[in-house]
Amino acid sequence: MTIREALGSCYVVRDARLGQMGDMLQITDALTAFEEDVYGEIELQSAVLRCLDCLNVDICKTWLARAEQGSATPSFCANAARFNRLRQSLDIVTS
């Protein structure tokens, strides 16, 4: 048995959660701040850990399904303050 087989669903859950985080970054335009290197790898790693620990998975899925591009990060998001700050920082850098 491999470690992947032993851990099984942990990888599926992790991958799904990271997909949601990617969608949140994309919809809220915070992803651009990472792409423009306004914030680095440590900031992204911290956001990943907060997302993996978040208990609002179902609320997040529903919000992502209905959200419009450019929406502000919703308050239930564990990374709301961070992602909104990223958007503001990008606005300052690109202005």
Secondary structure, 3 states (H helix, E strand, C coil): CCHHHHHCHHHHHHHHHHHHHHHHHHHCCCHHHHHCCCCCHHHHHHHHHHHHHCCCHHHHHHHHHHCCCCCCCCCCCCCHHHHHHHHHHHHHHHC
